[in-house]
Amino acid sequence: MVTSVFMSANANAKSTESLSQYGPRTFDVENKWTAIVAAYEPEIKAIDAAIAKLPDAKISKTVSFQGVKYQLGTYKGEPIVIFTTGISVPNAAMTMQMALDYFPIDRVIMMGIAGAVSSEFSPGDISVPARWYFHDESVYVNPDLEKEGEFVLPDYYEKSLASFLERRKQDPDSPAYENFGFIHPEEMAVIKEGWDSPRQKPYFSASTELLTLTKKALEKVSPIAMPSGKAIHVKVGGNGVTGSVFLDNAEYRKWVRRVFNADVSEMESAAVAQVCFVNDVDWVVIRSISDLAGGQQGKNVENVFDGIASGTGAKLLLGVLDEVVALEKQ
């Protein structure tokens, strides 16, 4: 009993100690950095190529943490860090949190390719969603052997689903959940500084300021076109979805469109969005269309357009960076 009391008192004493000796650095920097982020090689190549052509932009240093390369430099006098997240949700979350731990970042602009969910988009077109959702957080369940076409749902999920559907009455951007066969959509719970407990988050909203700057950039950049000269369609607003799957199934794409009202689908943005949300960092994602997800006949050939799509996205990215620079100089 004496040992137990001593250990309890010791634990309480430790809990009141300063935590300043642990964890990432806190940056006291007046002019914080803009992070320019892509998921994989063709995208980062397009960004690096665009930066290299500008006389007032440069990469001055490259550092690596846990094998991830971060390029440090300036864009028209403003500090930037450029890095590749790696493909899929775990990589994107890891590299984004590392970047926020190691560098004084206050804005994140992500650029890359995505598969279209809405048929309004063609290869090379650009979507800048206002909200990002995880589409494959889910519960896989058995069929109900006594009721054809129905499934046996865990009690906790039935309660959660009822609350999700009730929430949609107040928030039309909440998903219109329905199952895809045995797959029943779920939401993750997110924790953040100042919250007593985790909360369900159906989506993460991009920074209003950065969405506004994107619209301003569109008014100023020269028309963005495909190499053929075909003008591209750009949409600022709407929804995007992220999952740890390469979405190449037409029926699942249609389900994603119904449930999330999604325009595009890819594998990183919602993870980057969640990390930025938890860290109170502004963010926006620019996605260029490589294909209609699962819409082709035969084998998917998104790789034919990924370099081209990355190029159209990079042009808008530079326009947004110009608006960030102008904002900082006000």
C-alpha positions in Angstrom: 0.0 0.0 0.0 2.8 2.4 0.9 4.6 1.6 -2.4 1.4 2.2 -4.3 0.8 5.6 -2.7 4.4 6.6 -3.3 4.2 5.7 -7.0 0.9 7.6 -7.4 2.4 10.7 -5.8 5.5 10.4 -7.9 3.4 10.1 -11.1 1.4 13.2 -10.1 4.6 15.1 -9.5 5.9 14.1 -12.9 2.6 15.1 -14.6 3.1 18.7 -13.4 6.7 19.0 -14.8 7.3 21.3 -17.7 7.1 19.5 -21.0 9.5 21.9 -22.7 12.2 19.3 -22.7 10.2 17.1 -25.0 8.7 17.3 -28.4 9.2 19.5 -31.4 10.7 23.0 -31.4 8.5 26.0 -31.0 9.4 28.6 -33.6 9.5 32.3 -32.7 9.7 33.6 -36.3 7.9 36.6 -37.6 7.9 35.6 -41.3 6.9 32.0 -41.3 7.2 29.7 -44.3 4.9 28.4 -47.0 5.1 24.7 -47.6 4.8 23.5 -51.2 3.8 19.9 -51.2 3.3 17.1 -53.7 2.7 13.4 -53.3 5.2 11.8 -55.8 7.9 12.3 -58.4 6.1 13.6 -61.5 4.3 16.2 -59.4 7.4 17.4 -57.6 9.3 17.5 -60.9 6.7 19.8 -62.3 7.0 22.1 -59.3 10.9 22.1 -59.3 10.9 22.8 -63.1 8.5 25.7 -62.6 10.6 27.2 -59.8 13.8 26.7 -61.7 12.6 28.9 -64.5 12.1 31.9 -62.3 14.9 34.4 -61.6 13.5 35.4 -58.3 13.0 31.9 -56.9 15.6 29.4 -55.8 16.4 26.3 -53.7 19.3 27.2 -51.4 19.5 24.0 -49.2 18.2 20.5 -49.0 17.9 18.6 -45.7 16.6 15.1 -44.9 14.7 13.8 -41.9 13.9 10.1 -41.6 14.8 9.7 -45.3 12.4 12.5 -46.4 14.0 15.3 -48.4 12.9 18.9 -47.7 14.1 21.6 -50.1 14.5 25.0 -48.5 14.5 28.2 -50.5 12.7 31.5 -51.3 10.0 32.5 -53.8 10.1 36.2 -54.6 11.6 36.9 -51.2 9.3 34.7 -49.2 10.7 31.5 -47.5 9.4 28.2 -48.8 10.0 24.5 -48.2 9.2 22.0 -50.9 8.8 18.3 -50.2 7.2 15.1 -51.4 4.8 13.4 -49.0 5.0 9.9 -50.5 1.9 8.1 -51.8 -1.1 7.3 -49.5 -2.5 8.3 -46.2 0.2 7.2 -43.7 3.1 8.7 -45.7 1.2 12.0 -46.1 0.4 12.3 -42.4 3.9 11.4 -41.3 5.8 13.7 -43.7 3.4 16.6 -43.1 3.7 16.4 -39.3 7.5 16.1 -39.6 7.5 19.3 -41.7 5.5 21.2 -39.1 7.7 19.9 -36.3 11.0 20.9 -38.0 10.1 24.1 -39.9 8.2 27.3 -39.0 5.3 26.7 -41.5 2.1 28.7 -41.4 0.7 27.8 -44.9 0.5 24.6 -46.9 -0.2 24.5 -50.6 -0.4 21.0 -52.0 -0.4 20.3 -55.7 -0.8 17.0 -57.6 -2.9 14.8 -59.8 -6.2 13.1 -59.0 -8.8 10.9 -60.6 -12.0 12.7 -61.5 -15.2 11.5 -59.8 -17.4 14.0 -61.5 -17.7 13.6 -65.3 -17.5 17.4 -65.7 -13.7 17.0 -65.6 -11.3 16.0 -68.3 -7.6 15.3 -68.2 -5.7 18.5 -67.4 -8.6 20.2 -65.7 -8.1 21.4 -62.2 -10.2 21.0 -59.0 -9.4 23.0 -55.8 -11.9 21.5 -53.3 -13.2 23.4 -50.3 -13.6 20.2 -48.3 -11.8 16.9 -48.1 -13.2 13.6 -46.8 -11.9 10.1 -46.1 -13.9 7.8 -48.3 -12.7 4.4 -47.0 -13.0 4.7 -43.3 -15.5 1.9 -43.0 -16.9 -1.2 -41.3 -16.9 -4.5 -43.2 -19.8 -6.7 -42.1 -21.4 -10.0 -42.8 -24.7 -10.4 -44.6 -27.8 -11.0 -42.6 -28.7 -14.6 -43.4 -32.3 -14.1 -42.4 -32.9 -10.9 -44.3 -31.8 -10.9 -47.9 -29.9 -7.8 -49.0 -29.3 -6.6 -45.4 -26.3 -6.8 -43.2 -25.5 -7.5 -39.5 -24.3 -4.2 -38.1 -22.5 -3.7 -34.8 -24.5 -1.8 -32.2 -22.0 1.0 -32.0 -22.1 1.5 -35.7 -25.9 1.7 -35.8 -25.8 4.4 -33.2 -23.0 6.3 -35.0 -24.9 6.1 -38.4 -28.0 7.4 -36.8 -26.1 10.4 -35.5 -24.4 11.0 -38.8 -27.7 11.1 -40.7 -29.2 13.4 -38.0 -26.3 15.7 -38.4 -26.8 16.0 -42.1 -30.1 17.8 -41.5 -28.1 20.7 -40.1 -25.0 20.3 -42.3 -25.7 19.6 -46.0 -21.9 19.1 -46.6 -22.0 16.0 -44.3 -22.0 12.8 -46.3 -25.2 11.2 -47.4 -24.1 7.8 -46.1 -25.2 4.5 -47.7 -23.4 1.2 -47.9 -21.5 -0.2 -50.8 -22.4 -3.8 -50.4 -20.8 -5.1 -47.2 -18.8 -1.9 -46.9 -20.4 0.6 -44.5 -18.8 4.0 -44.2 -17.5 5.2 -40.9 -15.8 8.4 -39.6 -12.6 8.7 -37.6 -12.5 10.6 -34.4 -10.0 13.5 -34.3 -8.3 15.0 -31.2 -7.0 18.5 -31.0 -5.4 20.8 -28.4 -8.1 22.3 -26.1 -10.6 19.5 -26.7 -11.5 17.2 -23.8 -12.1 14.2 -26.0 -12.0 13.1 -29.7 -14.7 14.4 -32.0 -16.1 13.0 -35.2 -15.0 14.9 -38.3 -16.9 14.2 -41.5 -14.5 16.5 -43.5 -11.8 19.1 -43.2 -12.3 22.6 -44.7 -9.6 24.4 -46.7 -8.5 27.8 -45.5 -11.0 30.5 -46.6 -8.1 32.9 -47.2 -6.2 30.5 -49.5 -9.3 29.6 -51.4 -9.8 33.3 -52.0 -6.2 33.8 -53.1 -6.7 30.9 -55.5 -9.7 32.7 -57.1 -7.6 35.9 -57.4 -4.8 33.9 -59.0 -7.2 32.5 -61.6 -8.1 36.1 -62.6 -4.5 37.0 -63.1 -2.6 34.0 -64.6 -2.5 33.6 -68.3 -5.0 31.0 -69.6 -4.0 27.5 -68.6 -4.2 25.0 -71.4 -3.2 21.5 -72.4 -0.2 21.1 -74.8 -2.7 20.8 -77.6 -3.9 24.3 -76.8 -7.3 23.1 -75.4 -8.3 25.4 -72.5 -8.8 23.7 -69.2 -11.7 23.9 -66.8 -10.8 25.0 -63.2 -13.2 24.7 -60.3 -12.6 26.3 -56.9 -14.9 24.8 -54.3 -16.7 21.5 -54.0 -15.5 18.3 -52.4 -12.5 15.9 -52.7 -12.1 12.4 -51.2 -9.0 10.6 -50.0 -8.4 6.9 -49.4 -5.7 4.3 -49.2 -6.9 2.8 -52.5 -6.2 3.5 -56.1 -9.8 4.1 -57.2 -10.3 2.3 -60.5 -13.8 1.0 -60.3 -16.7 2.8 -62.0 -19.4 1.6 -59.6 -17.5 2.6 -56.5 -16.7 6.0 -58.2 -20.5 6.5 -58.6 -21.1 5.6 -55.0 -18.4 8.1 -53.9 -20.1 10.8 -56.0 -23.5 10.0 -54.4 -22.3 9.8 -50.8 -19.7 12.6 -50.7 -20.7 14.7 -53.7 -17.1 14.4 -54.6 -15.4 15.9 -57.6 -12.0 14.2 -57.4 -10.4 11.2 -55.6 -6.8 10.6 -54.6 -4.7 9.2 -51.7 -3.1 12.0 -49.6 -5.0 15.3 -49.3 -7.4 14.6 -46.4 -4.4 13.3 -44.4 -2.5 16.6 -45.0 -5.7 18.5 -44.2 -6.2 16.7 -40.9 -2.6 17.3 -39.8 -2.9 21.0 -40.7 -6.3 21.2 -38.9 -4.8 19.8 -35.7 -1.8 22.2 -35.9 -3.9 25.3 -36.8 -2.1 25.7 -40.1 -3.8 27.2 -43.2 -3.9 24.8 -46.2 -5.3 24.4 -49.7 -5.0 21.6 -52.3 -4.8 22.0 -56.1 -5.5 18.7 -58.0 -5.1 18.3 -61.7 -7.2 15.6 -63.4 -5.3 12.6 -64.9 -8.3 10.4 -65.7 -11.9 9.6 -64.9 -11.5 7.1 -62.0 -12.5 3.7 -63.4 -14.1 5.3 -66.5 -11.8 3.8 -69.1 -12.4 0.7 -71.2 -9.7 -1.8 -70.3 -6.5 -0.9 -68.5 -6.1 2.5 -66.7 -3.7 4.8 -68.5 -3.6 7.7 -66.0 0.2 7.7 -66.3 -0.2 9.1 -69.9 -1.5 12.3 -68.4 0.1 12.6 -65.0 3.0 14.7 -66.2 0.7 16.9 -68.3 -1.7 17.3 -65.5 1.1 18.1 -63.0 2.2 20.9 -65.4 -1.2 22.6 -65.5 -1.5 22.4 -61.7 2.0 23.9 -61.3 1.0 26.9 -63.3 -1.9 27.6 -60.9 0.3 26.9 -57.9 2.7 29.7 -59.0 -0.2 32.0 -59.3 -1.3 31.3 -55.8 2.2 31.8 -54.5 2.2 35.2 -56.2 -0.9 36.1 -54.2 0.7 34.9 -51.0 3.7 37.1 -51.7 1.4 40.1 -52.4 -0.5 39.4 -49.2 2.7 39.3 -47.1 3.8 42.7 -48.6 0.6 44.5 -47.6 
